[in-house]
Amino acid sequence: MTKFAKMNSPISKRFVKVESRMLNQALFTVYRHPGQGAIIFCRLDRFRLYTFALSNMKTQPELEKIASQIRRDIIRQTWSAKSGHPGGSLGCADMMTSLFFNHLRFTLPFKMEGKDEDVFVLSNGHISPLFYSVLARSGFFPVNELATFRMINSRLQGHPATHEHLPGVRVATGSLGQGLSVALGMALAKRFSGDEHLVYCLTGDGELQEGQNWEAIMAAAHYKADRLIAIVDWNGQQIDGPNDKIISLGDLEAKWLSFGWKVLHANGNSMKEIDETLTLAGAMTGKGMPIVILMKTIMGFGVDFMMGTNKWHGVAPNDEQARLALEQLAETLGDYQI
C-alpha cells in the first residue's frame, strides 16, 4: 500500500532523477530514493501538481512479478472450479496490481465502513478471480483460501457478495451496471463526512450498454464528485461477441467529456503506463470534476491462446489448457495449495 500527499518542499539531493516523459498531455518527472519511495512531479497544462509517495512504491519489475503470480492464481482458480471468467480477469491484472500495491490507501484489518481510507468497487463482478487474488495477495485474507473459489459455502463465490463477509468486498456486484452508482454514493458520503480519500470503480466496456451507468455518470458530474475515479476495461469484447457487433459504444471519450468528466487514456497491459496514469488521476482529484480512465486492454492478456477473443470471457480452462497457460506465467510469490 502506498500513501500519497501533495508536496511543495524541495527535493532532497539524495533523490535521483529516473526519467521524464509525456503521458495524457502531462509531463512526468520521477525521482527515487532507496528506502524512501519516490517523488513524482506532474505538469498538466499550466498547473504543476506535486505528488509524493510517503511509503515505498513498488518498481515496475516488482509489479510485473506480482501480476504474473496473480495471473497464475486466476488460471488455477477457474481450472480447479471448472467455471469462472478468466478472460477479463487476465486483461485487468496489471491495473489491479498497480492499484492495490502502489495507489490504494487502505487499512487492515478490513473495516466495512471504509472511513479515512480509499475504497474500491468492482462493478464488473464476474472478474472475481482477479479481485480475490489481489485481495489475498494484499493481505485481506489468507492466500490458501483461493483454493475454495466457487465451492459451496465458500466466501469466494462466482460474483462478490457481502453475505459471505469476505474482507475487501463492500458491495455485491453480480448484476452489471450498478457499481458506478454505488461508487458515486460512497464518494458523496465521504464528502459529507469530511473524508478526502478516493473512491475507485472498475467497470467493463460492454457493461456501459446498461443505462444506469449513464445516470450515475451524469449525476457525478452534476454533484462535482471530484474524488471519484472510474476505470473502464475497454477490451472490445463481451460474452456474446465484440462490442461493435452487439451494441457499439461509439466515441467513448466524446461521451464522457460531454457528461462533464475529465478523461484520461491508458494501455492497461503496460504496467508502466497504467501505473503512471493512476498516479496522474490521483493528482488531479479535488478539482471539481470526476475522472475516468479509458483503459485499453486485451482480453486474456498473458496467455497466448486466450488473448483477443470473447471465447474465454466465461469459460474455464481444462487440464491441458491450464498446463499450457501456467507454462507462460512465472510463479513469483508461490502457488497456494489445492
N, C-alpha and C positions, 0 to 999 in steps of 0.2 A: 504494500500500500504506500502511495506517495501523496504527501500533502502539499498543496500549492498555496502561495500567498503572493500578493503584489509586492514589489520591492523597488525602492528608488535609491538605495545606498550603492556606493561604488563597489566594483568587483574587486575582490581580493586578488593580489598578484599571484597567489598560489593556484588560482583557477586558470586552466589552459584553454585557449580558443580551439574548438574542434572543427567547426565549419560554419559557412554562411550559405544559405540557399533560398530560392524563392518557392513559395507554395501558397496557392489560393490568394495570389496578389499580396502576400505578406513576406517580408524579409526575415528569415530566421537566422539568428546567430547563437550558436551553442557553445557554452563553456562548461568544462567538467573539472571536478576536484576529487581525487581518490578519497573515498570515505566520507565525503560531504555532499555528494549529489551533483546536481547540475543547475546552471542558470540558463534560461532560455529567453532571449530578447526577441520580441516580435514587433516589427514595424509594419503597420497597416495603414495605407493612405497617408494622412498627415499626423496620425497619432502613434505614439510609441507606447506599447503595452509591455509591462515587465512581469515576468512570471518566474518564481524561484521555487525549486523543489526543496522542501525542508528536510526530507529524508531521501535516502538513496533511490534514484531511478534505476530500473533495470536497463542494461545496454541492449542494443538491437540483437546481438548474438544470444544474450541471455533470454530475451523474449522469444526468439525463434526456437530455442531449445524447449522452452515451456510449451509453446504452441505445438511442437512436434509430439510431445507426450499427450497433450490434450486431444490431438487428432487420433492417437492410438486409443485413448480412452473411449472416444466416440465409436470407433470401429468395434472395439471389444464389447461395449455395452449393447450395441444394436445386434451384433453377431450372437452374443450369448442369449439375448432376449428373443431373437428371431423376429424382431419387429422394431420399428422406430424410424427416425428421419435422419439419415447420415449426411445427405447432400448439402442442405443448408447449414447444418452444424459444421461441416468441414470448411465451407466457404467463409463463415464468420469467425473462425477460430483465432485468426490474427488480431482482429479488432477486440474481441473479448479478452484475449490475453493482455493486450496493451491497456485496455480499460481497467481491468481488475488489478493488474500488477504495477501499473505506473500512474494511474489517474484517480480512480475512485477512492474517496476518503471514507472509509468505513471503520467501524469498531467491532471487536469481538470480545465476549460472546455476542451473538446476534440479538438485536432488540427490534421487535416488530414495528414500533412507532417511528423509528428512523430519525429521531431528533438529533440535531447537531452532527449530522453525517450526510454524505451523498447517498442517493437512492437510485437503484437501477430497476427498470421494469422491462421484462422480456415480453413484448406484445405477441411476437410470432412464437408462441409457446411450444410448437411442435419440435423446435430445435433444442429440446430439453437435454439430450445427451451432452451437448456443448455446455449448456448452463450448469448442469450438475457437475461436470468435470471441473469447470472453472471454480465453482463454489468449493468443491472438495479440495482442490489444489491450492486454494487461497486460505484454507483453514476453517471454513464454516462447519464442516462435519468430516468424519473420518473417510479417507480415500477408499478404504476397503468396502464402504457402503455402496460404491458404484456397482459392485457385483450384484446388487439386488434390483437393478434397473428393470422396471415394468413387471416385477414379480407381485403376486398377491400379497397384500398387507405391507408392501414396501413403501417407504416415504418418497421414493423416486418413481412416481407414476409417469405415464407417457406424456402427459402435459402437466406442468407445475400447478399445484393446488395448495391452498393454505390449510386444508383439513388435516393434512399429514404433519403439519408443523415443522416442515423442513427448514432449517436455518438458511436465510438468504432469499426465501420466497415470500413476497408480501402481497401478491395478488395472483389469483387463478387466471391463466391466460390460454385455456384450451380453445376458446372461441375467438377467431381472428377479428381484428378491427377495434378492439376495446382498450388495448393497453395505453394508447396515447391519451385517451380521455382520463384514465386513471392517473397517468403521469402528470397531466395538467393539474388535476385536483391536488396531487401531492405538492407540486410546485407552488400553487397558490396557498396551500396550508402552511408551507414553510415561510412564505412571505408574511402571512398574517401573524405568525408566531415569532417573527424576527430572526428566523434561521436563514442565513445566506448560503447554505450549501446547495448543491446542484442536484437536479433530477435528470437522469438519462433514460431514454426509451429507445429500444431497438424494435424496428418493425420491418416486415418483409415488403417487397415491391408489389407482389400480387395482392397482398393484404390491403394495399391502398385502393383497391377496387371497392372496398367497403365504405359506405357513405359516412359512417360515424367518424372515421378518421378526419374527414374534411370539416365536420362540425368542430372537432377539437382543434384542428389547425387554425380555423377562423377565430375561435374563442381565445386561443393562446395569444394570437397577435393583438386582439382587442384588449385583453387584460394585461398586455405587455409582460408576459411571463418570461422574463429575460434570464432566468436561471434554469430554463428547460432546454435540454439538448436532445433532439430527435436524431436517430441514425437509421437510414433506410438501406437495407440489404438489397442492392439493385443488381441482382444476378440475371434478370430477364426470364426467369423460369418460375413456374408454379406447377402444382400437382398434375394438371390436365394438359400442360404444354407450355410453349413460350407465351410470355405476357402479350406480345403483339398479336397472337392468334386468338387469345381468349378475350381480353379487353385491353386495348392499347392504352398505355399510361401517357402517351403523348410527350409533351415537353415538360418533364417533371420540374426542372429548375424554374421555368416560367410560372408554373402553377404555384409553387411555394413562395416565390417572390411576390406574386400578385396577392397572396394572402397575408403578406407583411412579415415574412421570415427572412433572416439572414441565411444565405445558402453557401455552404462550403462543399467542395468535392474532394474525394479521396479514392485511391486504389486500395481497396480493403484487403488485398492479398500482398501488399507491400508493407512489411512491418514498419519500416522507416517512415513511410508516408502516412499511414494511419495513426501512428504514434504522434507524429508532429501535428497532424490535423486535430487530434483530440486535445493537444496542448493549446493550439490556436483557438479552438472552440471554447475551452475553459477560460482563456484570457479575454475573450470577447463577451462573456456573460456580464449581466448587470448594466447593460447599456440600452435597455428599452425594447429589445427585440428578442424573440425566441430564435434558436439556432437549429438548423438542420444540416446534417452531413449526408450528402448523396454518395453512398459508398458502393463503387463498382466492385463486384466480386464474381468469382467463377464457382458455380455450384460444384461441390465435390473436390474443391481445390486440395492438392496434396496427394491425391490418389489418381493416377493417370486414367484408369478406365472408368472413373466416376465423374470426371470433370466435364462441365459444359452441357449437361443433359438433365432433363427433368426425371429421367428414369430412376434416379437414386433419391428423389425427393422423399419418398416414404417406403423404401424397400431395403430390408436388411441384407447384408452380405451372407452368403453361405460359407461353409468351412473353407473351401478353396479360395473364394474371393477374399475372405478375411485374411487368409495367409498371405495372399499376394499384396493386399493393401498394407499389412503390417510390415512387410519387407521394405516398403518405401518410406516408412516413418520410424525415425530413430527413437529408441527407448532412452529417455534422458533423465527422468525422475523416478523410474521404477514402476513397473506394472503392478496393479493391485491383483490380489489372488481371486480366482474364480472357483 
